[in-house]
């Protein structure tokens, strides 16, 4: 994995710090993370609650390093998994040097945005309001939205962007750097995430299932990499298990004559090969773990932790 810019020597004091990306579900947090890093490390979907873990993305330049936390979208929990996601999102606010509050300018201020702002009032961290999807609105329509948000909270900066197309993202990075303290380079310049490759591969498989299914299925699946090894011929062999909550869901994931599972594997393999830079053999299994989202032990086995 390579970062967009690699660190090099220089007389300027090096700055580093941690930045949380928060916002309602589906406002573009993962899209922004991937745009900044320059490659996919966080999965994207139009379905809420796509991000379940705090994804750490690392952006390094000659004089700074920003470690991003792409948190789960803040929402009302419906299960122990949802409770975990909320704690992960809210916990991020107290452990960072700056907060990016990402909002959707097309939708305007909603109840979820107001709920997040109330949480922001409990912390002393500088908050940058990031107004996403400016490519979808007329510039004149931005001003009243900006005024409405300014009336609710004293934001340190307000930066309009398009995370999808990269508009004004460099300006946002410059603004973030202003709030970073002098500090060490936490990660090597060419490292773009602190998650192991197995985690990212599992997330890429889950993303393809999200794209291929609907209704209750997206929230009922989890993916675990059982085995990942490089064979003598250089091909990476990955064996992954897709967990669902009911037998009926298992049938949906597999599809007629295995068609849906085969398509998930084909699409995921393309992304995984781009990530690893190697040919990949991907083996997928579907297993039922009844009501796994409410079982503490199963959640821990799948990598969900409160700390």
Buried (B, 14 or more C-beta within 10 A) or exposed (E): BEBBEEBEEEEEEBBBBBBBBBBBBBBBBBBBBBBBBBBBBBBBBEBBBBBBBBBBBBBBBEBBBBBBBBBBBBBEEEBBBBBBBBBBBBBBBEEBBBBBBBBBBBBBBEEBBEBBBEEBEEBEBBBBBBBBBBBEBEEEEBEEBBEEBEEBBEBBBBBBBBBBEEBBBEEBBEBBBEBBEEBEBBBEBEBBBBBEBBBBBBBBBBBBBBBBBEEBBBBBBBBBBEEBEEEEEEEBEBBBBBBBBBEEBBEBBBBEEEEBBEBBBEBBBBBBBEBBEEEBEBEBEBEEBEEBBBBEEBBEBBBBEEE
